[in-house]
Amino acid sequence: MQELIEEYDAVEASEMQKLQKLRVFMTDSKFEDFQESIARLEADHPSMKGIYTILDADTVLKEYGIHGASGGALLPAGTVWPYRLVTKVFDALLKKYPGRLTIETNTAVEAVEYDEKFLTPITSVFPYTLRTSRGPMRAASVIYCTNGYSGHLLPCLRGRIHPFKGTMTVQDPGTSIPNQGKFVSWGFHYPPTYEPDTQRHGYGLYYLGQSAKTGYFYFGGENTRIDEAVSADDSFVASHSVSHLQSVLPRFFGKEDKAPWKLVSSWSGIMGFSSDGLPLVGRLSPALTGRRGEGEWIAAAFNGYGMANCLMAGEALALMILGKK
Ligand SMILES: Cc1cc2nc3c(=O)[nH]c(=O)nc-3n(C[C@H](O)[C@H](O)[C@H](O)COP(=O)(O)OP(=O)(O)OC[C@H]3O[C@@H](n4cnc5c(N)ncnc54)[C@H](O)[C@@H]3O)c2cc1C
């Protein structure tokens, strides 16, 4: 990703930063599980030994100012403003390949059909028809980069891939916290929760970055009813999700006795989660498409880590489609 950002001259626009990520474990059992899994990782992949530095609770509190943790781990990481990066790269690609690349926004694909009879020269080269809200389009191959929405066009994938909503807030801590945005980003791990009375589910992770420029915290996670969380509807931001994030963040910095920090903005987005936690990248079999034909492919289910993983997944998929290793 760093190479891509540099190649497209997007370091400044996307506010790319190399820093350390502090993963914070809020219970002893989470911290123990993590240390065991790092030991297994290092045993299986000796080249990765030493990537994580384990920190005890005292160090997490005294050196990083995080309250209530059972322990932590540091690893080399980076932050980037994804929307700015993606739009800058697409803008450059549109200029570079004006005859080959078009981006059709607000054009939902409503159905995919496969013509297996090859009756005309066109259908033999372009056997797929994409029915869209702006009319049909013919294609030689179809690549689904539809992540959490994949089950809409590929019903056989429902359950294997499901949408999962995440809410983000931007909170202004004012002068109450020193700006550490250049040096560290954070992830907070806690055991998933479920409250039968409210049916609210906390899925076990909060993520946090701080803008080195403004000091604003970008804090996300989800705590909402299961039917709202496992949903592809991002047309609204649940106010209880936002107020939950506003109440949780100051606690991590020991500032819960103060008024909530100013909410600068908030939004929700849909992620694609898979039942085994792994992305789905490759050719779709007729059993999954419900159609004959060998020309349907997918790169989806990034389980909330797509910005980090979908670049190389896309490259791998392109090589597969070209028949290369
Ligand atoms: C709150 C939140 C925080 C996140 N934080 C991180 C993070 O810190 N690090 C990280 O790596 N990732 C993070 N992610 C995940 C990251 O955003 C996704 O993994 C990434 O966007 C996946 O990219 P994608 O192109 O596969 O899918 P998406 O970005 O979901 O894009 C899918 C696209 O398909 C379109 N689409 C769907 N169906 C159709 C159809 N029928 N016709 C036409 N178009 C269709 C949708 O409109 C959408 O534009 C976060 C996500 C959320 C919501």
The ligand as an SDF file (V2000), in Angstrom:
LIG
                    3D

 53 58  0  0  0  0  0  0  0  0999 V2000
  -16.6130    1.6690   10.1740 C   0  0  0  0  0  0  0  0  0  0  0  0
  -15.6030    0.9370    9.3540 C   0  0  0  0  0  0  0  0  0  0  0  0
  -14.2610    0.9600    9.7200 C   0  0  0  0  0  0  0  0  0  0  0  0
  -13.3090    0.2890    8.9650 C   0  0  0  0  0  0  0  0  0  0  0  0
  -11.9810    0.3320    9.3340 N   0  0  0  0  0  0  0  0  0  0  0  0
  -11.0530   -0.3090    8.5910 C   0  0  0  0  0  0  0  0  0  0  0  0
   -9.6740   -0.2730    8.9420 C   0  0  0  0  0  0  0  0  0  0  0  0
   -9.2930    0.3650    9.9160 O   0  0  0  0  0  0  0  0  0  0  0  0
   -8.7840   -0.9550    8.1740 N   0  0  0  0  0  0  0  0  0  0  0  0
   -9.1820   -1.6690    7.0840 C   0  0  0  0  0  0  0  0  0  0  0  0
   -8.3360   -2.2830    6.4200 O   0  0  0  0  0  0  0  0  0  0  0  0
  -10.4790   -1.7140    6.7160 N   0  0  0  0  0  0  0  0  0  0  0  0
  -11.4160   -1.0660    7.4520 C   0  0  0  0  0  0  0  0  0  0  0  0
  -12.7430   -1.1270    7.1090 N   0  0  0  0  0  0  0  0  0  0  0  0
  -13.1370   -2.0590    6.0470 C   0  0  0  0  0  0  0  0  0  0  0  0
  -12.9400   -1.4970    4.6770 C   0  0  0  0  0  0  0  0  0  0  0  0
  -13.6660   -0.3040    4.5210 O   0  0  0  0  0  0  0  0  0  0  0  0
  -13.4630   -2.5500    3.6990 C   0  0  0  0  0  0  0  0  0  0  0  0
  -12.8240   -3.7710    3.9630 O   0  0  0  0  0  0  0  0  0  0  0  0
  -13.1770   -2.1380    2.2880 C   0  0  0  0  0  0  0  0  0  0  0  0
  -13.9100   -0.9880    1.9850 O   0  0  0  0  0  0  0  0  0  0  0  0
  -13.5980   -3.2600    1.3620 C   0  0  0  0  0  0  0  0  0  0  0  0
  -13.4910   -2.7800    0.0620 O   0  0  0  0  0  0  0  0  0  0  0  0
  -14.3560   -3.4600   -1.0660 P   0  0  0  0  0  0  0  0  0  0  0  0
  -14.0980   -2.6680   -2.3050 O   0  0  0  0  0  0  0  0  0  0  0  0
  -14.1010   -4.9340   -1.0740 O   0  0  0  0  0  0  0  0  0  0  0  0
  -15.8730   -3.2900   -0.5970 O   0  0  0  0  0  0  0  0  0  0  0  0
  -16.7190   -1.9800   -0.3290 P   0  0  0  0  0  0  0  0  0  0  0  0
  -15.8410   -0.8240   -0.0040 O   0  0  0  0  0  0  0  0  0  0  0  0
  -17.8040   -2.3670    0.6230 O   0  0  0  0  0  0  0  0  0  0  0  0
  -17.3400   -1.6940   -1.7530 O   0  0  0  0  0  0  0  0  0  0  0  0
  -18.3380   -2.5180   -2.3030 C   0  0  0  0  0  0  0  0  0  0  0  0
  -19.0080   -1.6860   -3.3680 C   0  0  0  0  0  0  0  0  0  0  0  0
  -19.8800   -2.5110   -4.1160 O   0  0  0  0  0  0  0  0  0  0  0  0
  -20.9940   -1.7190   -4.4560 C   0  0  0  0  0  0  0  0  0  0  0  0
  -22.0980   -2.6260   -4.7820 N   0  0  0  0  0  0  0  0  0  0  0  0
  -22.6470   -3.5840   -4.0030 C   0  0  0  0  0  0  0  0  0  0  0  0
  -23.6320   -4.2270   -4.6550 N   0  0  0  0  0  0  0  0  0  0  0  0
  -23.7030   -3.6700   -5.8840 C   0  0  0  0  0  0  0  0  0  0  0  0
  -24.5370   -3.8940   -7.0260 C   0  0  0  0  0  0  0  0  0  0  0  0
  -25.4820   -4.8370   -7.0310 N   0  0  0  0  0  0  0  0  0  0  0  0
  -24.3520   -3.1160   -8.1240 N   0  0  0  0  0  0  0  0  0  0  0  0
  -23.3800   -2.1510   -8.1450 C   0  0  0  0  0  0  0  0  0  0  0  0
  -22.5560   -1.9050   -7.0960 N   0  0  0  0  0  0  0  0  0  0  0  0
  -22.7230   -2.6510   -5.9820 C   0  0  0  0  0  0  0  0  0  0  0  0
  -21.2670   -0.8960   -3.2020 C   0  0  0  0  0  0  0  0  0  0  0  0
  -22.0440    0.2390   -3.5120 O   0  0  0  0  0  0  0  0  0  0  0  0
  -19.8480   -0.5480   -2.7900 C   0  0  0  0  0  0  0  0  0  0  0  0
  -19.4260    0.6620   -3.3680 O   0  0  0  0  0  0  0  0  0  0  0  0
  -13.7190   -0.4400    7.8280 C   0  0  0  0  0  0  0  0  0  0  0  0
  -15.0650   -0.4420    7.4430 C   0  0  0  0  0  0  0  0  0  0  0  0
  -16.0000    0.2440    8.2020 C   0  0  0  0  0  0  0  0  0  0  0  0
  -17.4500    0.2220    7.7620 C   0  0  0  0  0  0  0  0  0  0  0  0
  1  2  1  0
  2  3  1  0
  2 52  2  0
  3  4  2  0
  4  5  1  0
  4 50  1  0
  5  6  2  0
  6  7  1  0
  6 13  1  0
  7  8  2  0
  7  9  1  0
  9 10  1  0
 10 11  2  0
 10 12  1  0
 12 13  2  0
 13 14  1  0
 14 15  1  0
 14 50  1  0
 15 16  1  0
 16 17  1  0
 16 18  1  0
 18 19  1  0
 18 20  1  0
 20 21  1  0
 20 22  1  0
 22 23  1  0
 23 24  1  0
 24 25  2  0
 24 26  1  0
 24 27  1  0
 27 28  1  0
 28 29  2  0
 28 30  1  0
 28 31  1  0
 31 32  1  0
 32 33  1  0
 33 34  1  0
 33 48  1  0
 34 35  1  0
 35 36  1  0
 35 46  1  0
 36 37  1  0
 36 45  1  0
 37 38  2  0
 38 39  1  0
 39 40  1  0
 39 45  2  0
 40 41  1  0
 40 42  2  0
 42 43  1  0
 43 44  2  0
 44 45  1  0
 46 47  1  0
 46 48  1  0
 48 49  1  0
 50 51  2  0
 51 52  1  0
 52 53  1  0
M  END
$$$$
